[in-house]
Amino acid sequence: MPVAEIIFTNAQVLTRDSDQPRASQLAIQGNRIVAVGDDLSSCTNDETVSIDLKRSIIVPGFIDAHVHFLWGGASLLTIQAQTARSRQEFMEIVSRFARGRQPGSWLKGGGWNEHLFSDKGLPHKSWLDEAAPGYPMILQRHDGHSGIASSRALELAEITASTPDPEGGLIDRDESGEPTGILRDSAMGLVMDLIPEETELELDQYFNAAQNHLLDHGVTAIADMIHDLKHFQFLQKMAVEGKLKLRVTAYTPLLKWEEMKAILVEGIYEDEWFQFKGLKGFCDGSLGSRTALMLEPYENTPISSGIHDTDWSNVDLIEKILTEADQNGYQVLIHAIGDRANREVLDIFEAVIQKNGPRDRRFRIEHAQHIHPTDQKRISSLNVIASVQPAHCVDDSRYADDLLGERSQYAYPFQAFLKKGVRLAFGSDWPVSPPDPIATIHGAIHRGGWRMEQALEFEQALDAHTQGSAYACFREHDLGKLKAGHLADFAILGPEFAQLPGAEKIPENLIRSVYVNGSKVR
């Protein structure tokens, strides 16, 4: 057995390794774990550093299976409206950010949620006009599937009462037909396409802010849902320069497959820090924006059952890309929230599997929020991974019953998935929700008190945020467990972490330290 450089003793090691679920000691050498057990004295010498953890908990570094890395970093440096609980608070946040900004420059950000406002009403363009007169801006709802634009932004985009709804999007209008400023899904692009591209300096700032924020929360690896190939190339540069301090598995837009193929032909850089695994597409929108695609109309909007995302406008093309990417060994992930969207994605996955034959492909449905019971078993039989975000469950618990009625009984069916043999991977969808694994696990256990028959037990939730997410990214061979030979990525938490099942509120300051590649980074 190799001699350990550092040994952690008097710990509660939650290994997530079924062969040895718990231990009291962990030993590392360089960037690898060399041993886990209760007496590791045989792998120590006089130079081994021994650290007494006084019963603190060690868990594998949390793996966030669904983030938007650079967008998340940008959210920390732009308008943050997550805390707004009224029109006045919303406007004060915007006004405060605008002070000192160059007149007429674009303002960006978001995070607002109308269900948290005292009157539950949607924001209006007049709010932005009053808070920051003359500034073009669009602030996205926290789910990223709708946004509020200022009058100046609407003017620059030439959005008027006569502008038709774009395919895959909606322009909200008042009783006289005038745009209110709310743009849903692809309609946001009418404005966002006008915003100048980020500079290299801005991307660097977003990168550093995102990386530090994730590490602060004990996240040591992510699956990055990249929406812009420029961002992919930027992350390649960061990897080559050795600037990554957490591990990134990258997924690029489904409809940019031809461009991505050209990049792959030129050659990409991959190592233990950065890997490209496949493509990510969209089928529908979100529940909160009422654009999730449902089999039946929404309860309070009988003329609407949601909409397809523009990615899904040509299903034949989608199937062609999926088939080709799968034949080339790449993984495919599809965003599906509504029950109809999930069914349509499963239909295409099944068609591709039948066409290409068996292999370890690990297709993923991102979000998998509302799945008809007849389709839940199909996910298991097709070996599709459910990549879910418990924070969304807590958010949606405030209004899902109103929107879906009795159908909400099969919303976020976490326990049903496990009973049917479906693999779960946990993520945050940051910046849609905070990248806080402790809050995520708490949400899976407590679900905001909603539909508790689908709640997970503590260790089930911990598995989903470690080994489950590692498997979803093809990293189970070196991440997600604390066992000899795996990379030394782990978090040390206060003993109170094990008490999450009985904690009504999310405990604060549980993370004591974070190690990545054998080095302490927090």
C-alpha positions in Angstrom: 0.0 0.0 0.0 1.4 3.5 -0.9 2.5 5.7 1.9 0.0 8.5 2.5 0.8 12.2 2.3 -2.2 13.1 4.5 -4.4 11.0 6.6 -7.7 12.3 8.0 -8.7 10.5 11.3 -11.7 10.6 13.7 -14.0 11.3 10.8 -17.4 10.1 9.5 -16.5 9.1 6.0 -19.6 8.6 3.9 -17.9 6.9 1.0 -20.9 6.2 -1.4 -19.0 3.0 -2.1 -21.3 0.0 -1.5 -18.4 -2.3 -0.7 -17.4 0.0 2.2 -20.2 2.5 2.9 -18.6 4.1 6.0 -15.2 4.5 7.6 -13.4 6.7 10.1 -10.2 7.4 8.2 -9.2 8.6 4.7 -5.7 8.7 3.3 -4.5 10.6 0.2 -1.2 10.8 -1.7 -0.8 13.4 -4.4 -4.1 13.8 -6.2 -5.5 10.3 -5.4 -7.1 8.5 -2.5 -4.9 5.7 -1.4 -7.0 4.1 1.3 -10.2 4.3 3.2 -10.8 2.4 6.5 -10.8 2.4 10.2 -7.1 1.7 10.8 -4.7 3.1 8.1 -1.6 3.1 10.2 0.1 0.7 7.7 0.1 3.4 5.0 1.7 6.1 7.2 5.2 7.1 8.1 6.9 9.9 10.0 6.3 12.3 7.2 2.5 11.7 6.9 0.4 14.6 8.1 -2.4 13.5 10.4 -5.5 15.6 10.7 -8.1 14.9 13.4 -11.5 15.9 12.1 -13.3 15.5 15.5 -16.2 13.6 14.0 -16.7 15.9 11.0 -18.2 14.3 7.9 -16.3 13.6 4.7 -18.3 13.2 1.5 -17.2 13.0 -2.1 -17.0 16.4 -3.7 -20.5 17.3 -4.9 -21.0 17.0 -8.6 -23.6 19.4 -10.0 -25.0 17.5 -13.1 -26.6 20.6 -14.6 -25.2 24.1 -14.5 -24.6 27.0 -16.9 -21.1 27.9 -15.8 -20.4 31.2 -17.4 -24.0 32.4 -17.3 -23.9 31.6 -13.5 -20.7 33.7 -13.2 -22.4 36.5 -15.1 -25.4 36.4 -12.8 -23.1 37.2 -9.9 -21.9 40.4 -11.6 -25.1 41.7 -13.2 -28.5 42.6 -11.8 -29.6 40.1 -9.1 -33.3 40.3 -8.4 -33.7 37.0 -6.5 -34.4 38.8 -3.3 -37.2 41.0 -4.6 -40.4 40.5 -2.8 -42.4 43.5 -4.3 -42.4 45.9 -7.1 -40.6 48.5 -5.0 -37.8 46.1 -4.0 -37.5 45.0 -7.7 -37.2 48.6 -8.8 -34.7 49.5 -6.1 -32.4 46.6 -7.1 -32.5 47.8 -10.8 -32.0 51.5 -9.9 -29.1 50.8 -7.6 -27.3 48.7 -10.2 -27.9 51.4 -12.9 -26.2 54.1 -10.9 -23.0 55.1 -12.5 -23.5 52.9 -15.6 -22.8 54.5 -18.9 -26.1 56.1 -20.2 -27.8 54.0 -22.8 -25.7 50.9 -22.2 -27.3 47.5 -21.9 -28.2 46.2 -18.5 -28.5 42.4 -17.9 -29.3 40.0 -15.1 -32.5 38.6 -13.6 -33.5 36.0 -11.0 -36.9 37.4 -10.3 -39.8 35.2 -9.4 -43.3 36.7 -9.5 -44.6 34.1 -7.1 -42.4 35.6 -4.4 -43.9 39.1 -4.9 -46.5 40.3 -2.4 -49.1 40.6 -5.2 -47.9 37.6 -7.3 -48.1 39.8 -10.4 -45.7 39.8 -13.3 -43.3 42.7 -13.7 -44.1 45.3 -16.3 -41.8 47.3 -18.7 -42.8 50.4 -16.8 -41.0 49.1 -13.7 -37.7 49.1 -15.6 -38.4 52.4 -17.4 -39.0 54.1 -14.0 -36.1 52.5 -12.2 -33.5 53.1 -15.0 -34.9 55.5 -17.6 -33.5 55.1 -21.1 -31.5 51.9 -20.5 -32.1 49.0 -22.8 -32.4 45.9 -20.6 -33.9 42.4 -20.3 -34.0 40.7 -16.9 -34.7 37.0 -17.1 -37.1 35.2 -14.8 -35.3 32.8 -12.4 -36.1 29.8 -14.7 -34.5 31.5 -17.8 -37.7 30.8 -19.8 -39.1 34.3 -19.8 -37.9 37.8 -19.2 -39.0 41.4 -18.7 -37.7 44.0 -21.2 -37.6 47.7 -20.9 -39.4 50.0 -23.4 -36.0 51.0 -24.9 -35.1 47.4 -25.4 -38.4 46.7 -27.1 -38.0 49.8 -29.3 -34.5 48.6 -30.4 -35.9 45.2 -31.2 -38.8 46.8 -33.1 -41.3 44.8 -31.0 -44.7 46.5 -31.2 -48.3 45.6 -31.0 -48.2 44.3 -34.6 -45.1 42.0 -34.0 -46.2 38.4 -34.3 -45.2 35.8 -31.7 -42.0 34.1 -32.9 -42.0 30.3 -33.3 -41.4 28.8 -29.9 -42.1 32.0 -28.0 -44.7 34.4 -26.8 -45.0 38.2 -26.5 -47.3 39.1 -23.6 -49.7 41.9 -24.4 -52.1 44.1 -22.5 -55.8 44.6 -23.2 -55.0 47.0 -26.0 -52.5 44.7 -27.6 -49.4 46.5 -26.5 -46.4 44.5 -25.3 -46.1 44.4 -21.5 -42.4 43.7 -21.7 -42.8 40.0 -20.8 -41.2 37.8 -23.4 -41.4 34.0 -23.2 -38.8 31.5 -24.4 -37.7 32.3 -28.0 -39.3 35.7 -27.9 -36.5 36.8 -25.5 -34.1 36.2 -28.4 -35.6 39.2 -30.2 -34.0 41.4 -27.6 -31.1 39.3 -26.4 -29.7 39.0 -29.9 -29.1 42.7 -29.8 -26.9 42.6 -26.7 -23.2 43.0 -27.6 -21.1 39.8 -27.2 -19.1 39.4 -24.0 -15.5 40.6 -24.2 -12.6 38.3 -23.3 -12.2 40.3 -20.1 -15.9 39.8 -19.2 -15.7 36.0 -19.8 -12.6 35.9 -17.6 -14.5 37.7 -14.8 -17.5 35.4 -15.2 -15.2 32.3 -15.1 -13.4 33.4 -11.9 -16.6 34.4 -10.2 -18.4 31.1 -11.1 -15.5 28.9 -10.1 -15.0 30.5 -6.7 -18.8 30.5 -6.0 -19.1 26.8 -6.8 -16.1 25.8 -4.8 -17.4 27.8 -1.8 -20.5 25.5 -1.9 -18.4 22.3 -2.0 -19.0 21.7 -5.7 -15.9 20.1 -7.2 -17.2 19.0 -10.6 -20.0 20.1 -12.9 -21.8 19.3 -16.1 -21.8 22.5 -18.1 -24.8 23.1 -20.4 -23.1 25.4 -22.8 -25.3 27.6 -25.0 -22.6 29.3 -27.1 -19.6 27.6 -28.8 -17.6 30.7 -28.0 -17.9 29.7 -24.4 -16.8 26.2 -25.2 -13.7 27.5 -26.9 -13.0 29.8 -23.9 -13.2 26.9 -21.4 -10.9 25.0 -23.7 -8.4 27.8 -23.3 -8.8 27.8 -19.5 -8.2 24.1 -19.4 -5.1 24.3 -21.6 -3.7 27.1 -19.4 -4.4 25.0 -16.2 -6.8 27.5 -14.7 -9.6 25.1 -13.9 -9.9 24.4 -10.2 -13.0 22.2 -10.6 -13.8 19.5 -13.2 -16.0 20.3 -16.1 -17.9 17.9 -18.4 -19.1 20.0 -21.3 -22.2 19.6 -23.4 -22.9 21.9 -26.4 -26.1 22.9 -28.3 -27.8 20.1 -30.2 -28.5 22.3 -33.2 -24.9 23.3 -33.5 -23.8 19.8 -34.1 -22.3 20.6 -37.6 -20.2 23.4 -36.1 -19.2 21.1 -33.2 -18.1 18.4 -35.6 -15.7 20.8 -37.3 -14.2 21.7 -33.9 -13.8 18.0 -33.1 -12.1 17.4 -36.4 -9.6 20.2 -35.5 -9.0 18.5 -32.2 -10.0 19.5 -28.7 -8.1 19.4 -25.4 -9.3 16.9 -22.7 -7.8 15.8 -19.4 -9.0 15.0 -15.9 -10.2 18.6 -15.6 -12.1 19.1 -18.9 -14.0 16.6 -21.1 -16.5 16.9 -23.9 -19.2 14.3 -23.7 -22.1 15.3 -26.0 -25.0 17.5 -27.0 -27.9 19.2 -25.2 -31.2 20.2 -26.7 -34.6 21.6 -25.6 -38.1 20.2 -26.2 -40.2 22.7 -24.2 -40.1 25.6 -21.8 -40.8 25.8 -18.0 -43.8 25.3 -15.7 -43.5 28.7 -14.1 -43.5 30.5 -17.5 -46.4 28.2 -18.6 -44.4 27.0 -21.5 -43.8 23.5 -20.3 -45.5 21.2 -22.9 -48.4 19.3 -21.3 -50.7 16.5 -22.6 -53.7 18.5 -21.4 -54.2 22.3 -20.9 -53.2 24.1 -17.8 -55.9 24.3 -15.2 -56.1 28.1 -15.1 -55.3 28.6 -18.8 -57.6 26.3 -20.7 -56.5 27.4 -24.1 -52.8 26.7 -23.5 -50.9 23.4 -23.1 -47.5 25.0 -23.3 -45.2 25.2 -26.4 -42.4 23.4 -28.1 -38.9 25.0 -27.9 -37.5 26.1 -31.3 -35.1 23.2 -31.0 -38.0 20.9 -31.5 -39.4 22.7 -34.6 -38.0 20.0 -36.9 -38.3 16.6 -35.3 -36.8 14.8 -38.3 -33.7 16.9 -37.9 -33.5 16.3 -34.2 -33.7 12.5 -34.8 -31.1 12.7 -37.5 -28.6 14.6 -35.2 -29.3 12.3 -32.3 -28.7 9.2 -34.5 -25.5 10.6 -35.9 -24.1 11.8 -32.5 -25.0 8.5 -30.9 -23.3 6.6 -33.7 -20.2 8.6 -33.0 -20.3 7.7 -29.3 -21.6 11.0 -27.9 -24.1 11.4 -25.2 -27.4 13.3 -25.8 -29.3 15.3 -23.2 -32.7 16.8 -23.8 -34.5 19.4 -21.6 -38.1 18.2 -21.0 -40.4 19.4 -18.3 -44.0 18.8 -19.3 -45.5 15.3 -19.5 -46.0 15.6 -23.3 -42.4 16.8 -23.8 -41.1 13.9 -21.8 -43.1 11.5 -23.8 -41.9 12.9 -27.1 -38.3 12.8 -25.9 -38.6 9.2 -24.9 -40.1 8.4 -28.3 -37.1 9.8 -30.1 -34.6 8.2 -27.7 -36.4 4.8 -28.3 -36.3 5.3 -32.1 -32.5 6.0 -32.0 -31.8 3.1 -29.7 -33.7 0.7 -32.0 -31.9 2.1 -35.0 -28.3 2.1 -33.6 -28.5 -1.0 -31.4 -27.3 -1.5 -27.8 -24.4 0.4 -26.3 -23.6 2.3 -23.0 -25.1 5.6 -24.3 -26.6 7.1 -21.1 -29.2 9.3 -22.7 -30.4 11.9 -20.2 -33.6 13.9 -19.7 -32.8 17.2 -18.1 -35.4 18.2 -15.4 -37.8 15.3 -16.0 -40.3 17.1 -13.9 -43.8 16.0 -14.9 -43.9 12.5 -16.3 -47.1 10.5 -16.9 -47.1 7.2 -14.9 -47.2 5.2 -18.2 -43.9 6.9 -19.2 -42.1 6.6 -15.9 -41.3 2.9 -16.5 -40.1 3.7 -20.0 -37.3 5.8 -18.6 -36.0 2.8 -16.7 -36.4 0.3 -19.6 -34.5 2.6 -22.0 -31.8 3.2 -19.4 -32.4 7.0 -19.5 -31.0 9.0 -16.7 -33.3 11.5 -14.9 -31.2 14.6 -14.3 -33.3 16.5 -11.8 -33.1 19.6 -9.7 -34.9 19.4 -6.3 -34.7 23.1 -5.8 -37.1 23.4 -8.7 -39.5 21.1 -6.9 -39.5 23.4 -3.8 -40.1 26.4 -6.1 -42.9 24.8 -8.0 -44.6 23.6 -4.9 -46.0 27.1 -4.5 -48.1 26.9 -7.7 -47.9 23.5 -9.4 -51.3 22.4 -7.9 -52.9 25.5 -9.3 -51.5 25.0 -12.7 -51.8 21.2 -13.0 -54.6 20.1 -10.5 -54.5 16.4 -9.9 -51.7 15.9 -12.4 -49.3 17.3 -9.9 -49.4 14.0 -8.1 -46.8 12.7 -10.6 -44.7 15.8 -10.5 -41.0 15.3 -9.5 -41.5 11.6 -9.0 -38.1 11.0 -7.3 -39.1 8.0 -5.2 -41.1 6.4 -8.1 -38.0 6.7 -10.3 -35.8 4.9 -7.8 -38.4 2.1 -7.3 -38.5 1.6 -11.1 -34.8 1.4 -11.3 -34.2 4.9 -12.8 -30.8 6.4 -12.1 -31.0 9.9 -10.6 -28.4 12.7 -11.0 -28.8 15.9 -9.0 -28.0 19.4 -10.2 -29.0 23.0 -9.6 -29.5 24.5 -13.0 -27.5 27.4 -11.7 -28.2 30.4 -12.0 -31.8 29.3 -12.2 -31.3 28.0 -8.6 -28.4 28.4 -6.3 -25.6 25.8 -6.7 -25.9 24.7 -3.1 -25.8 20.9 -2.7 -26.9 21.1 0.9 -30.0 23.0 -0.1 -30.5 20.6 -3.0 -30.3 17.5 -0.7 -32.6 19.2 1.8 -35.1 20.0 -0.9 -35.1 16.3 -2.1 -35.8 15.2 1.5 -38.4 17.9 2.5 -39.8 19.0 -0.9 -41.2 22.2 0.7 -43.7 19.8 2.5 -45.3 19.0 -0.9 -46.2 15.6 -2.3 -44.1 13.9 0.3 -44.7 10.4 -1.0 -42.0 11.2 -3.5 -39.5 12.5 -1.0 -36.0 10.8 -0.8 -34.1 9.6 2.2 -30.9 11.3 3.2 -28.5 8.7 1.7 -30.6 8.4 -1.5 -30.3 12.1 -2.0 -26.5 12.2 -1.2 -26.0 9.4 -3.7 -27.7 11.3 -6.4 -25.5 14.4 -5.9 -22.2 12.3 -5.9 -22.1 8.9 -7.6 -25.3 9.5 -9.5 -24.0 12.6 -11.1 -20.6 11.0 -11.7 -22.3 8.2 -13.6 -24.4 10.7 -15.6 -21.2 12.3 -16.8 -19.2 9.0 -17.5 -16.9 9.9 -14.5 -17.8 7.0 -12.1 -14.4 5.5 -12.6 -12.6 8.4 -10.8 -15.3 10.6 -9.2 -18.3 10.4 -7.0 -17.0 7.9 -4.4 -14.3 7.9 -1.7 -12.3 4.8 -2.5 -8.7 3.9 -3.3 -7.7 5.0 -6.8 -10.3 7.7 -7.1 -9.4 11.4 -7.4 -9.0 13.1 -4.1 -12.0 15.5 -4.5 -14.0 15.8 -1.3 -15.8 18.1 1.1 -15.5 18.1 4.9 -18.8 19.1 6.6 -20.0 19.7 10.1 -21.6 16.7 11.9 -25.0 18.5 11.6 -25.0 17.5 7.9 -26.3 14.0 8.8 -29.2 15.7 10.6 -30.8 17.2 7.4 -33.8 14.8 7.5 -34.9 16.4 10.8 -33.9 20.0 9.9 -36.9 22.0 8.9 -34.6 24.9 7.8 -31.5 24.5 5.8 -28.5 24.7 8.1 -25.9 27.3 7.4 -22.1 27.1 7.4 -21.8 23.3 7.2 -18.9 23.3 4.9 -15.6 23.2 6.8 -13.2 22.7 3.9 -13.0 21.5 0.3 -10.2 19.5 -1.3 -9.8 19.1 -5.1 -7.0 17.0 -6.6 -5.6 16.4 -3.2 -5.2 20.1 -2.4 -7.2 22.2 0.0 -9.0 24.9 -2.0 -11.4 26.1 0.7 
